[in-house]
Amino acid sequence: MADDPNKEPDDELARLLREMLSGNASIDPSQLAGAAGLPSDPASIQALIGQLQNAMRNTDGGINWDLSLEQARTLASEGAHSVTPAERATLDQAFNVAALWLDQVTTVSELTSPPQLIGRAEWARQTMPLWTQLAEPVALSISDALTRVLTEQAPEEMQGMLANAGQIMRSVGGALFAMQLGQVVGQLAKEVVSGGDIGIPLLADGQAALLPQNVAEFGDGLDIPADQVQLYLAVRELAHARLFRHAKWLRLQLITQITAFAKGITIDTDRLEELAEGFDPSNPEELREAMVSGALIPPKTEEQQEALARLETVLALVEGWVDVVTANATRLLPKADAIAEMVRRRRASGGPAESAFATLVGLELRPRRLRDAAAMWQAVTDAVGQEARDDLWSHPDLLPQSSDLDDPSAIVARLTATANGQEPERDAVDQALEDLLRGDTERPTEE
């Protein structure tokens, strides 16, 4: 039967893709499911086919992030159980004690909304808006680059077909990325113990939350009473949430810095071309691995390295402050040091959170200078007390800099002088600014 001359190239591509997804082409749907990071059981395969077929009908080229939430909640629900009345009672009591202890070691005010006890699927639901915001720039870059490379690498007889099919390819690529994001967040939901566990505030400002099932699993095998683990983690979570409520600018600044970093990422089209040239339809795992491993993201530029250093400093300051405040608040807890060491080891070894950011935005959020930041915050606390320490979070211009992590003596001396009513020593920038404001700078004489 002759080809229909009135058939649009987009329609022909859609037909080919539908054949692939229905199992009438060389790609086995179970292999495609594996490439999307999904189980290969019939139900998962059918769900994948339906999702990708829906993506093909999405002609605006956008990414359907509902797929991410669906995947995340499905994975998070596996093996999950709801909060029992006994867990709720003990953790509510832990939050009450934690709030009292924090009141003694920080001037950062308490929260206005009660802490939450949430399940894994609920954590995925509440945090997904921020995950998608951070991931979207890279998702769009990968989809656009994949479309461009596949078009360039296609045989000449298919150029006409693919030239007008960019939106379809972009939608399918975006759907695969969205499902990968859902897998990452769903796995994270099984690992994190609280809303602030990965450093950045995934929940709304001033909202604290613990995941009771994950808290219990965190304490398994530690040979530490469960109530002490619960109390320590409650203190950390409340300290983290209080800080972001107090420093109202902080959450927006962090998210803006991460998003700006992600938007500056380009995709390694040479690597994509290699994948396209040697792509084996029977082994789509290679493409999936390239997408989720960050292999398509080239080395950071000098500008990105500088932006990363600034971001790491702020993250280290946040985590260091939380560490110091938590240590001071839990000094009466017999096993506090042992629990703190477990938190440090867990954080230092990386894990799902670090892999998630490295995959999604080419950015590892392990605050490498955490110990330096904690030492600086403790030095400031010892020198001028908790009120002067916490006042540094009142405005971004007051926040310690990377140089203060190298040597806290300068900021300690400045804060001590201010506390004693003395004029702090001015550096060259401060003096120049004061001279300018006073009009003491030399002005050119008029002829």
One Martini backbone bead per residue (centre of mass of N, CA, C, O) as a GRO file, in nm:
protein
  447
    1MET     BB    1   0.096   0.036   0.024
    2ALA     BB    2   0.084   0.352  -0.016
    3ASP     BB    3   0.177   0.634   0.082
    4ASP     BB    4   0.055   0.905   0.248
    5PRO     BB    5   0.095   1.231   0.139
    6ASN     BB    6  -0.082   1.363   0.391
    7LYS     BB    7   0.113   1.273   0.597
    8GLU     BB    8   0.250   1.364   0.875
    9PRO     BB    9   0.548   1.342   1.030
   10ASP     BB   10   0.440   1.339   1.320
   11ASP     BB   11   0.252   1.097   1.276
   12GLU     BB   12   0.472   0.893   1.203
   13LEU     BB   13   0.630   0.912   1.466
   14ALA     BB   14   0.401   0.836   1.650
   15ARG     BB   15   0.363   0.554   1.531
   16LEU     BB   16   0.644   0.445   1.599
   17LEU     BB   17   0.625   0.490   1.904
   18ARG     BB   18   0.375   0.313   1.951
   19GLU     BB   19   0.505   0.053   1.859
   20MET     BB   20   0.722   0.050   2.073
   21LEU     BB   21   0.522   0.066   2.325
   22SER     BB   22   0.355  -0.205   2.223
   23GLY     BB   23   0.587  -0.421   2.112
   24ASN     BB   24   0.631  -0.378   1.769
   25ALA     BB   25   0.934  -0.359   1.834
   26SER     BB   26   1.273  -0.392   1.934
   27ILE     BB   27   1.163  -0.281   2.202
   28ASP     BB   28   1.133  -0.381   2.514
   29PRO     BB   29   0.930  -0.275   2.763
   30SER     BB   30   1.107  -0.387   2.996
   31GLN     BB   31   1.357  -0.221   2.912
   32LEU     BB   32   1.226   0.055   2.932
   33ALA     BB   33   1.167   0.034   3.231
   34GLY     BB   34   1.462   0.010   3.315
   35ALA     BB   35   1.543   0.292   3.197
   36ALA     BB   36   1.331   0.430   3.412
   37GLY     BB   37   1.363   0.269   3.695
   38LEU     BB   38   1.165   0.027   3.671
   39PRO     BB   39   0.987  -0.221   3.703
   40SER     BB   40   0.913  -0.537   3.507
   41ASP     BB   41   0.632  -0.548   3.559
   42PRO     BB   42   0.330  -0.528   3.407
   43ALA     BB   43   0.221  -0.276   3.558
   44SER     BB   44   0.464  -0.091   3.509
   45ILE     BB   45   0.467  -0.108   3.203
   46GLN     BB   46   0.182   0.004   3.156
   47ALA     BB   47   0.233   0.273   3.295
   48LEU     BB   48   0.462   0.367   3.112
   49ILE     BB   49   0.311   0.364   2.846
   50GLY     BB   50   0.091   0.565   2.929
   51GLN     BB   51   0.280   0.802   2.996
   52LEU     BB   52   0.420   0.828   2.716
   53GLN     BB   53   0.162   0.865   2.552
   54ASN     BB   54   0.083   1.126   2.693
   55ALA     BB   55   0.338   1.282   2.616
   56MET     BB   56   0.280   1.277   2.306
   57ARG     BB   57   0.017   1.468   2.358
   58ASN     BB   58   0.225   1.683   2.445
   59THR     BB   59   0.260   1.992   2.259
   60ASP     BB   60   0.423   2.212   2.454
   61GLY     BB   61   0.704   2.077   2.578
   62GLY     BB   62   0.651   2.010   2.854
   63ILE     BB   63   0.657   1.903   3.194
   64ASN     BB   64   0.520   1.630   3.372
   65TRP     BB   65   0.533   1.636   3.719
   66ASP     BB   66   0.320   1.424   3.804
   67LEU     BB   67   0.502   1.181   3.755
   68SER     BB   68   0.689   1.224   3.994
   69LEU     BB   69   0.478   1.198   4.218
   70GLU     BB   70   0.377   0.918   4.146
   71GLN     BB   71   0.646   0.770   4.175
   72ALA     BB   72   0.719   0.858   4.463
   73ARG     BB   73   0.467   0.751   4.614
   74THR     BB   74   0.493   0.459   4.529
   75LEU     BB   75   0.774   0.404   4.649
   76ALA     BB   76   0.724   0.515   4.940
   77SER     BB   77   0.489   0.297   5.005
   78GLU     BB   78   0.690   0.082   5.027
   79GLY     BB   79   0.677  -0.048   5.346
   80ALA     BB   80   0.480   0.137   5.473
   81HIS     BB   81   0.363   0.313   5.769
   82SER     BB   82   0.174   0.438   5.990
   83VAL     BB   83   0.115   0.627   6.251
   84THR     BB   84   0.120   0.559   6.569
   85PRO     BB   85   0.008   0.646   6.873
   86ALA     BB   86   0.278   0.595   7.018
   87GLU     BB   87   0.459   0.761   6.831
   88ARG     BB   88   0.312   1.027   6.859
   89ALA     BB   89   0.348   1.065   7.164
   90THR     BB   90   0.664   1.055   7.179
   91LEU     BB   91   0.721   1.281   6.963
   92ASP     BB   92   0.565   1.508   7.089
   93GLN     BB   93   0.734   1.509   7.347
   94ALA     BB   94   1.004   1.564   7.211
   95PHE     BB   95   0.926   1.843   7.100
   96ASN     BB   96   0.867   1.978   7.370
   97VAL     BB   97   1.151   1.946   7.490
   98ALA     BB   98   1.313   2.072   7.259
   99ALA     BB   99   1.197   2.357   7.287
  100LEU     BB  100   1.303   2.410   7.573
  101TRP     BB  101   1.605   2.370   7.513
  102LEU     BB  102   1.631   2.589   7.290
  103ASP     BB  103   1.552   2.838   7.465
  104GLN     BB  104   1.844   2.820   7.622
  105VAL     BB  105   2.045   2.846   7.331
  106THR     BB  106   1.840   3.054   7.185
  107THR     BB  107   1.690   3.350   7.022
  108VAL     BB  108   1.533   3.191   6.839
  109SER     BB  109   1.227   3.160   6.770
  110GLU     BB  110   0.955   3.000   6.773
  111LEU     BB  111   0.712   2.838   6.632
  112THR     BB  112   0.379   2.880   6.485
  113SER     BB  113   0.384   2.578   6.405
  114PRO     BB  114   0.336   2.262   6.435
  115PRO     BB  115   0.474   1.981   6.424
  116GLN     BB  116   0.528   1.704   6.213
  117LEU     BB  117   0.390   1.374   6.133
  118ILE     BB  118   0.514   1.186   5.862
  119GLY     BB  119   0.509   1.021   5.582
  120ARG     BB  120   0.661   0.933   5.298
  121ALA     BB  121   0.449   1.025   5.087
  122GLU     BB  122   0.408   1.307   5.216
  123TRP     BB  123   0.693   1.407   5.178
  124ALA     BB  124   0.688   1.392   4.872
  125ARG     BB  125   0.455   1.591   4.830
  126GLN     BB  126   0.577   1.844   4.984
  127THR     BB  127   0.869   1.846   4.817
  128MET     BB  128   0.825   1.843   4.504
  129PRO     BB  129   0.814   2.146   4.418
  130LEU     BB  130   1.121   2.191   4.469
  131TRP     BB  131   1.244   1.972   4.300
  132THR     BB  132   1.130   2.076   4.027
  133GLN     BB  133   1.260   2.355   4.036
  134LEU     BB  134   1.559   2.243   4.037
  135ALA     BB  135   1.530   2.040   3.775
  136GLU     BB  136   1.418   2.184   3.518
  137PRO     BB  137   1.665   2.307   3.370
  138VAL     BB  138   1.797   2.027   3.307
  139ALA     BB  139   1.562   1.886   3.172
  140LEU     BB  140   1.543   2.081   2.931
  141SER     BB  141   1.834   2.048   2.831
  142ILE     BB  142   1.821   1.745   2.771
  143SER     BB  143   1.581   1.745   2.580
  144ASP     BB  144   1.699   1.939   2.369
  145ALA     BB  145   1.964   1.784   2.312
  146LEU     BB  146   1.837   1.517   2.227
  147THR     BB  147   1.678   1.626   1.989
  148ARG     BB  148   1.917   1.745   1.832
  149VAL     BB  149   2.093   1.491   1.804
  150LEU     BB  150   1.888   1.298   1.674
  151THR     BB  151   1.848   1.476   1.426
  152GLU     BB  152   2.149   1.483   1.329
  153GLN     BB  153   2.181   1.149   1.331
  154ALA     BB  154   1.986   1.104   1.128
  155PRO     BB  155   1.887   0.997   0.856
  156GLU     BB  156   1.805   1.153   0.570
  157GLU     BB  157   1.513   1.020   0.538
  158MET     BB  158   1.437   1.142   0.849
  159GLN     BB  159   1.459   1.452   0.864
  160GLY     BB  160   1.170   1.542   0.797
  161MET     BB  161   1.036   1.402   1.033
  162LEU     BB  162   1.215   1.532   1.275
  163ALA     BB  163   1.193   1.839   1.226
  164ASN     BB  164   0.866   1.828   1.337
  165ALA     BB  165   0.929   1.649   1.630
  166GLY     BB  166   1.038   1.799   1.885
  167GLN     BB  167   0.801   1.801   2.087
  168ILE     BB  168   0.774   1.499   2.122
  169MET     BB  169   1.062   1.437   2.215
  170ARG     BB  170   1.058   1.632   2.453
  171SER     BB  171   0.825   1.499   2.607
  172VAL     BB  172   0.948   1.218   2.641
  173GLY     BB  173   1.209   1.306   2.780
  174GLY     BB  174   1.065   1.452   3.016
  175ALA     BB  175   0.920   1.201   3.124
  176LEU     BB  176   1.173   1.039   3.197
  177PHE     BB  177   1.286   1.247   3.394
  178ALA     BB  178   1.044   1.259   3.585
  179MET     BB  179   1.063   0.961   3.669
  180GLN     BB  180   1.344   0.980   3.787
  181LEU     BB  181   1.276   1.183   4.005
  182GLY     BB  182   1.071   1.004   4.149
  183GLN     BB  183   1.274   0.787   4.229
  184VAL     BB  184   1.453   0.966   4.405
  185VAL     BB  185   1.237   1.072   4.604
  186GLY     BB  186   1.132   0.795   4.695
  187GLN     BB  187   1.404   0.710   4.822
  188LEU     BB  188   1.435   0.947   5.016
  189ALA     BB  189   1.175   0.881   5.185
  190LYS     BB  190   1.339   0.625   5.316
  191GLU     BB  191   1.582   0.810   5.459
  192VAL     BB  192   1.471   1.044   5.584
  193VAL     BB  193   1.393   1.209   5.911
  194SER     BB  194   1.346   1.507   5.789
  195GLY     BB  195   1.302   1.820   5.655
  196GLY     BB  196   1.633   1.907   5.715
  197ASP     BB  197   1.834   1.666   5.634
  198ILE     BB  198   1.973   1.807   5.353
  199GLY     BB  199   1.976   2.138   5.448
  200ILE     BB  200   1.750   2.219   5.283
  201PRO     BB  201   1.429   2.370   5.259
  202LEU     BB  202   1.161   2.175   5.159
  203LEU     BB  203   0.987   2.319   5.335
  204ALA     BB  204   0.826   2.543   5.474
  205ASP     BB  205   0.845   2.801   5.651
  206GLY     BB  206   0.838   2.692   5.982
  207GLN     BB  207   0.860   2.374   5.916
  208ALA     BB  208   0.832   2.080   6.100
  209ALA     BB  209   0.963   1.731   6.059
  210LEU     BB  210   0.888   1.384   6.104
  211LEU     BB  211   0.978   1.035   6.031
  212PRO     BB  212   0.906   0.775   6.219
  213GLN     BB  213   1.011   0.529   6.059
  214ASN     BB  214   1.301   0.650   6.006
  215VAL     BB  215   1.378   0.700   6.296
  216ALA     BB  216   1.369   0.404   6.383
  217GLU     BB  217   1.583   0.306   6.172
  218PHE     BB  218   1.816   0.485   6.266
  219GLY     BB  219   1.824   0.341   6.566
  220ASP     BB  220   1.901   0.084   6.460
  221GLY     BB  221   2.185  -0.062   6.616
  222LEU     BB  222   2.294   0.167   6.840
  223ASP     BB  223   2.248   0.119   7.146
  224ILE     BB  224   2.005   0.332   7.185
  225PRO     BB  225   1.769   0.488   7.312
  226ALA     BB  226   1.491   0.590   7.145
  227ASP     BB  227   1.429   0.859   7.302
  228GLN     BB  228   1.707   0.991   7.238
  229VAL     BB  229   1.687   0.995   6.934
  230GLN     BB  230   1.426   1.157   6.915
  231LEU     BB  231   1.525   1.410   7.067
  232TYR     BB  232   1.765   1.485   6.893
  233LEU     BB  233   1.610   1.510   6.619
  234ALA     BB  234   1.413   1.726   6.720
  235VAL     BB  235   1.618   1.945   6.775
  236ARG     BB  236   1.735   1.970   6.490
  237GLU     BB  237   1.470   2.037   6.344
  238LEU     BB  238   1.393   2.290   6.503
  239ALA     BB  239   1.649   2.450   6.448
  240HIS     BB  240   1.621   2.461   6.143
  241ALA     BB  241   1.336   2.590   6.127
  242ARG     BB  242   1.396   2.842   6.296
  243LEU     BB  243   1.612   2.968   6.120
  244PHE     BB  244   1.430   3.006   5.860
  245ARG     BB  245   1.227   3.188   6.003
  246HIS     BB  246   1.422   3.410   6.098
  247ALA     BB  247   1.569   3.390   5.810
  248LYS     BB  248   1.378   3.488   5.553
  249TRP     BB  249   1.609   3.504   5.320
  250LEU     BB  250   1.746   3.218   5.303
  251ARG     BB  251   1.575   3.033   5.127
  252LEU     BB  252   1.571   3.207   4.871
  253GLN     BB  253   1.875   3.220   4.831
  254LEU     BB  254   1.932   2.921   4.794
  255ILE     BB  255   1.736   2.863   4.561
  256THR     BB  256   1.851   3.075   4.369
  257GLN     BB  257   2.139   2.960   4.354
  258ILE     BB  258   2.064   2.679   4.248
  259THR     BB  259   1.903   2.764   3.997
  260ALA     BB  260   2.126   2.932   3.863
  261PHE     BB  261   2.321   2.700   3.836
  262ALA     BB  262   2.138   2.518   3.658
  263LYS     BB  263   2.101   2.723   3.418
  264GLY     BB  264   2.427   2.707   3.352
  265ILE     BB  265   2.389   2.436   3.231
  266THR     BB  266   2.534   2.211   3.012
  267ILE     BB  267   2.539   1.980   2.750
  268ASP     BB  268   2.705   1.693   2.639
  269THR     BB  269   2.695   1.640   2.305
  270ASP     BB  270   2.919   1.436   2.254
  271ARG     BB  271   2.799   1.216   2.435
  272LEU     BB  272   2.528   1.201   2.288
  273GLU     BB  273   2.643   1.119   2.013
  274GLU     BB  274   2.761   0.854   2.105
  275LEU     BB  275   2.492   0.731   2.190
  276ALA     BB  276   2.348   0.760   1.915
  277GLU     BB  277   2.549   0.594   1.739
  278GLY     BB  278   2.550   0.335   1.968
  279PHE     BB  279   2.257   0.263   1.986
  280ASP     BB  280   2.079   0.005   2.165
  281PRO     BB  281   1.756  -0.098   2.178
  282SER     BB  282   1.824  -0.352   2.379
  283ASN     BB  283   2.003  -0.112   2.559
  284PRO     BB  284   1.874   0.151   2.741
  285GLU     BB  285   2.055   0.173   2.997
  286GLU     BB  286   2.273   0.371   2.893
  287LEU     BB  287   2.093   0.623   2.885
  288ARG     BB  288   2.002   0.620   3.177
  289GLU     BB  289   2.283   0.637   3.306
  290ALA     BB  290   2.355   0.912   3.182
  291MET     BB  291   2.123   1.072   3.317
  292VAL     BB  292   2.172   0.977   3.637
  293SER     BB  293   2.503   1.035   3.660
  294GLY     BB  294   2.600   1.312   3.502
  295ALA     BB  295   2.756   1.260   3.221
  296LEU     BB  296   2.617   1.512   3.057
  297ILE     BB  297   2.780   1.691   3.257
  298PRO     BB  298   3.007   1.909   3.254
  299PRO     BB  299   3.240   2.077   3.369
  300LYS     BB  300   3.291   2.335   3.558
  301THR     BB  301   3.304   2.651   3.563
  302GLU     BB  302   3.438   2.920   3.705
  303GLU     BB  303   3.167   3.047   3.784
  304GLN     BB  304   3.051   2.789   3.915
  305GLN     BB  305   3.269   2.756   4.130
  306GLU     BB  306   3.204   3.021   4.274
  307ALA     BB  307   2.906   2.961   4.333
  308LEU     BB  308   2.962   2.701   4.492
  309ALA     BB  309   3.128   2.828   4.720
  310ARG     BB  310   2.900   3.009   4.828
  311LEU     BB  311   2.696   2.784   4.882
  312GLU     BB  312   2.870   2.612   5.075
  313THR     BB  313   2.899   2.825   5.292
  314VAL     BB  314   2.601   2.851   5.369
  315LEU     BB  315   2.551   2.552   5.433
  316ALA     BB  316   2.769   2.537   5.655
  317LEU     BB  317   2.644   2.750   5.838
  318VAL     BB  318   2.384   2.607   5.892
  319GLU     BB  319   2.494   2.331   5.997
  320GLY     BB  320   2.682   2.448   6.214
  321TRP     BB  321   2.466   2.585   6.383
  322VAL     BB  322   2.296   2.334   6.439
  323ASP     BB  323   2.517   2.175   6.582
  324VAL     BB  324   2.571   2.371   6.816
  325VAL     BB  325   2.285   2.399   6.926
  326THR     BB  326   2.237   2.097   6.971
  327ALA     BB  327   2.471   2.046   7.165
  328ASN     BB  328   2.375   2.250   7.382
  329ALA     BB  329   2.081   2.128   7.421
  330THR     BB  330   2.206   1.807   7.467
  331ARG     BB  331   2.404   1.791   7.722
  332LEU     BB  332   2.196   1.598   7.904
  333LEU     BB  333   2.233   1.376   7.697
  334PRO     BB  334   2.397   1.089   7.725
  335LYS     BB  335   2.398   1.010   7.383
  336ALA     BB  336   2.467   1.259   7.204
  337ASP     BB  337   2.749   1.201   7.084
  338ALA     BB  338   2.674   0.940   6.936
  339ILE     BB  339   2.456   1.060   6.755
  340ALA     BB  340   2.627   1.281   6.625
  341GLU     BB  341   2.824   1.084   6.487
  342MET     BB  342   2.611   0.950   6.306
  343VAL     BB  343   2.534   1.204   6.155
  344ARG     BB  344   2.816   1.262   6.037
  345ARG     BB  345   2.856   0.996   5.885
  346ARG     BB  346   2.605   1.012   5.709
  347ARG     BB  347   2.689   1.281   5.573
  348ALA     BB  348   2.985   1.208   5.472
  349SER     BB  349   2.886   0.950   5.287
  350GLY     BB  350   2.637   1.047   5.182
  351GLY     BB  351   2.382   0.973   4.931
  352PRO     BB  352   2.082   1.036   4.802
  353ALA     BB  353   2.099   1.343   4.815
  354GLU     BB  354   2.362   1.381   4.664
  355SER     BB  355   2.282   1.222   4.409
  356ALA     BB  356   2.041   1.393   4.332
  357PHE     BB  357   2.189   1.662   4.277
  358ALA     BB  358   2.402   1.555   4.082
  359THR     BB  359   2.189   1.465   3.872
  360LEU     BB  360   1.999   1.720   3.837
  361VAL     BB  361   2.244   1.977   3.878
  362GLY     BB  362   2.550   1.912   3.922
  363LEU     BB  363   2.519   1.911   4.256
  364GLU     BB  364   2.697   1.907   4.554
  365LEU     BB  365   2.568   1.923   4.908
  366ARG     BB  366   2.839   1.891   5.060
  367PRO     BB  367   2.961   2.041   5.344
  368ARG     BB  368   3.301   2.058   5.367
  369ARG     BB  369   3.295   2.310   5.601
  370LEU     BB  370   3.151   2.223   5.865
  371ARG     BB  371   3.366   2.219   6.090
  372ASP     BB  372   3.450   2.513   6.057
  373ALA     BB  373   3.172   2.634   6.117
  374ALA     BB  374   3.132   2.515   6.399
  375ALA     BB  375   3.386   2.643   6.525
  376MET     BB  376   3.300   2.936   6.479
  377TRP     BB  377   3.029   2.935   6.635
  378GLN     BB  378   3.159   2.856   6.906
  379ALA     BB  379   3.349   3.100   6.929
  380VAL     BB  380   3.124   3.311   6.928
  381THR     BB  381   2.969   3.207   7.172
  382ASP     BB  382   3.204   3.231   7.379
  383ALA     BB  383   3.250   3.546   7.333
  384VAL     BB  384   2.917   3.675   7.296
  385GLY     BB  385   2.696   3.482   7.260
  386GLN     BB  386   2.380   3.398   7.136
  387GLU     BB  387   2.265   3.672   7.044
  388ALA     BB  388   2.500   3.771   6.864
  389ARG     BB  389   2.504   3.523   6.689
  390ASP     BB  390   2.200   3.534   6.584
  391ASP     BB  391   2.218   3.826   6.455
  392LEU     BB  392   2.374   3.733   6.190
  393TRP     BB  393   2.078   3.641   6.058
  394SER     BB  394   1.931   3.921   5.987
  395HIS     BB  395   2.151   3.953   5.746
  396PRO     BB  396   2.348   3.881   5.478
  397ASP     BB  397   2.578   4.098   5.550
  398LEU     BB  398   2.639   3.953   5.844
  399LEU     BB  399   2.752   3.709   5.738
  400PRO     BB  400   2.979   3.501   5.730
  401GLN     BB  401   3.272   3.413   5.574
  402SER     BB  402   3.507   3.215   5.443
  403SER     BB  403   3.739   3.351   5.607
  404ASP     BB  404   3.606   3.282   5.889
  405LEU     BB  405   3.663   2.976   5.860
  406ASP     BB  406   3.971   2.997   5.855
  407ASP     BB  407   3.946   3.266   6.064
  408PRO     BB  408   3.770   3.370   6.354
  409SER     BB  409   3.919   3.617   6.488
  410ALA     BB  410   3.797   3.862   6.343
  411ILE     BB  411   3.495   3.826   6.418
  412VAL     BB  412   3.542   3.807   6.722
  413ALA     BB  413   3.671   4.088   6.757
  414ARG     BB  414   3.436   4.253   6.648
  415LEU     BB  415   3.213   4.149   6.844
  416THR     BB  416   3.361   4.221   7.105
  417ALA     BB  417   3.383   4.524   7.060
  418THR     BB  418   3.080   4.577   7.036
  419ALA     BB  419   3.003   4.458   7.319
  420ASN     BB  420   3.213   4.684   7.459
  421GLY     BB  421   3.176   4.966   7.295
  422GLN     BB  422   3.367   4.950   7.060
  423GLU     BB  423   3.559   5.026   6.791
  424PRO     BB  424   3.598   4.864   6.525
  425GLU     BB  425   3.804   4.750   6.307
  426ARG     BB  426   3.891   4.873   5.996
  427ASP     BB  427   3.876   4.825   5.680
  428ALA     BB  428   3.919   4.941   5.367
  429VAL     BB  429   3.620   4.932   5.287
  430ASP     BB  430   3.495   5.073   5.529
  431GLN     BB  431   3.657   5.338   5.499
  432ALA     BB  432   3.571   5.415   5.214
  433LEU     BB  433   3.267   5.428   5.274
  434GLU     BB  434   3.280   5.646   5.492
  435ASP     BB  435   3.416   5.864   5.320
  436LEU     BB  436   3.192   5.883   5.112
  437LEU     BB  437   2.957   5.960   5.306
  438ARG     BB  438   3.126   6.223   5.417
  439GLY     BB  439   3.295   6.359   5.177
  440ASP     BB  440   3.631   6.302   5.199
  441THR     BB  441   3.690   6.283   4.922
  442GLU     BB  442   3.849   6.364   4.654
  443ARG     BB  443   3.802   6.643   4.446
  444PRO     BB  444   3.788   6.792   4.165
  445THR     BB  445   3.896   7.076   4.047
  446GLU     BB  446   3.795   7.367   3.934
  447GLU     BB  447   3.868   7.580   3.661
   0.00000   0.00000   0.00000
